[in-house]
Amino acid sequence: MVKINQGHRSLEDARLSPAQIDKVSLLGGFSQAFLPRIRTVFHCFSDPGTPFIRRQESKRTFLPDFNALFLGILLAVRLRRGWSSATSDGITSGQGPTPALPVSCVDDALSLEGMTLYRLHMKRRQQPSSVFGTRNPMSVACSTALLGALASSGGSAVAADALFPQLPAGASLPSSVSLTPMGVDAALMQLNQASKTSLINWDSFSIGAGKEVQFNFAVPNSAAINRVVGQLPSNIAGTLSSIQAGVAGAGTVVLINPNGLVLTSTARINVGSFIGSAFDISQAQQTADEIFNDYFSGAVETLKLSPGSGDASKQTIDVQGSQGPGAARAGIHGRGGAASGEASKGAVVLIARKVTQNGDITAGTASLAAAGEEVELHDLSKVGMGEWAVKVKLPPAGGGDQPSLKVDGTIEAVRSELQSTGGDVFSLALNRGARVGVPKFVVENGEVVIRSAGTAKIDGTIDAGTPVSPNFALKSESRSLQIGTEGKVAISGEFSVKSVVEGTAAQATLGHVDAGSVSVSSDVTVEQNAAIQSSGNQTYRGDFRVEGTQQVISTAGDVAFNGKVDAASATPASLEVSAKAGAGTVAFRGDVGSAAPLTALTVDGTAIVIGDKVVAAEQT
């Protein structure tokens, strides 16, 4: 039996035997490669002939890891066996005796399968830091294995959250930012900022469930830039908020962490604008302070963020949540100082190599970008129709580095930007049950913009809300746009599709589309038994292929097919076209049925154009 009594804070004090060290180390998640080093350290203390300098160096380098190891095991056992919080407080604060820890019970707390997976994961990490505050790879090997073991053995999200710091730690505060004093068990961390912009470097930035970090801004249009310089990802399970001159949800909060960001289903972000990024500033002559200050003060209109040379596998953003009525989801709200009952005016920006959005986002502008190269963050105060919040450079045809953007939650914004530079079929997906649309207010001239170097797949819903917001548009610039049979586009403005690269042919597969007007520059395949409806003109500049029975209907506009119109396959296909309820013009400027004949073609219009010849409707 191993017992860590009060005051036992190191391996030296615990006086473990080499056999006990081996067993505890193995159960804690160390790889076999570390065991000889552990024995070496032990013998540094057990051998009286060990030089003093070597003894001190071993203590400085390794003993914090054993502290983390023992505390980690105790924490895991407490989580799995319901140890009281008082016991845990005694362990971490040094108050009161620590109960005995049977090594045999560690088997119940840890899963060796989980540890094996995390050992493999750890081989890819460079200089990770411990959740207990040290920065040695051995410490995080233990703590990460504990986290993986709990997950693989059915540990709850709360248990996983407990292994992360509960509040940001290790801040390098500028003189313009002060930290409100808080107690040991404080639930609120408040940072008071007197300047318009501030750059804060943190060892770690996580918020536990039930905890809150609040930025109190004294100057209008303030921005707090938080950069994580440690090796832990940011795990947000609590609340991140801002207040400015008594107005909640004002000011900009930036969180940059190259190790990734996770927002659990209990996370709530309620700020003026939120920028979450796994990319950081590019290397430059200027200091980071100057670069960020120039951007947020308006001296420059763009800020370049780059993945740099970091571990690409860690540059992810995961906004968690589940579907269904009453399901728990992370919430990100870019209020922009809007009062209750008003539409949000701020921005929500997420930038990473891989972005997963299963939560709820509300903002004036929502921009989600999955990229593998440098991106440009534009002036968020000037974002409007046709102006970008974030712009990524899409690779040329045949390129692509497999970043991905997946949306299963909701995005409600006046302007939504969904971008991915991935070049495969999994590049960008709006999955079943997901929704992108306007907030629960009537807004004018809203839009959704989709850009993908690969396939953008829509199996969810893009709509103009209820009641319908006028002139709400959908624009796609993708190599391939697919609106699945379960996907739905119901907008009041223009639906436009064009090639991702000028002069390069793109593909569009359309399901249910209901729009103000339709303009498609790419070749089109219409899903079986789908309908494309609009109140304005419809123009198809590429080839148009039909599956099953299709309807193309414009209630108040004309319809023009500038390319070929054919069946998509040998399966019977028929097309019904109507313009202005029979009072408009339907134009076929290319061949009809030359490659694969249609079973039937029905046209309802006062004038039909075939090639350059106008034919009266009664003649067809």
Buried (B, 14 or more C-beta within 10 A) or exposed (E): EBEBEEEBBBBBEBEBEEEBBBBBBBBBBBBEEBBEBBBEBBEBBEEEEEEEEEBEEBBEEBBBBBBBBBBBBBBBBBBBEEBEEEBBBBBEEEEEEBBEBEBEBBEEBBBBEBBBBBBEBBEEBEEBBBBBBBBBBBBBBBBBBBBBBBBBBEBEBBBBBBBBBBBBBBBEBBEBBBEEEEEEEBBBBBBBBBBBBBBBBBBBBBBBBEBBBBBBBBBEBBBBBBBBBBBBBBBBBBBBBBBBEEBBBBBBBBBBBBBBBBBBBBBBBBBBBBBBBBBBBEEEEEEBEEBBBBBBEEEEEEBBBBBBEBBBEBBBBBBBBBBEEEEBBBBBBBBBBBEEEEBBBBBBBBBBBBBBBBBBBBBBBBBBBBBBBBBBBBBBEEBEEEEBBBBBEBBEBEEBBBBBBBBBBBBBBBBBBBBBBBBBEBBBBBBBBBBBBBBEBBBEBBBBBBBBBBBBBBBBBBBBBEEEBBBBBBBBBBBBBBBBEBBBBBBBBBBBBBBBBEEEEBBBBBBBBBBBBBBBBBBBBBBBEBBBBBBBBBBBBBBBBBBBBBBBBBEBBBBBBBBBBBBBEEEBBBBBBBBBEEBBBBBBBBBBBEEBEBBEBEBBBBBBBBEEEEBEBEEE
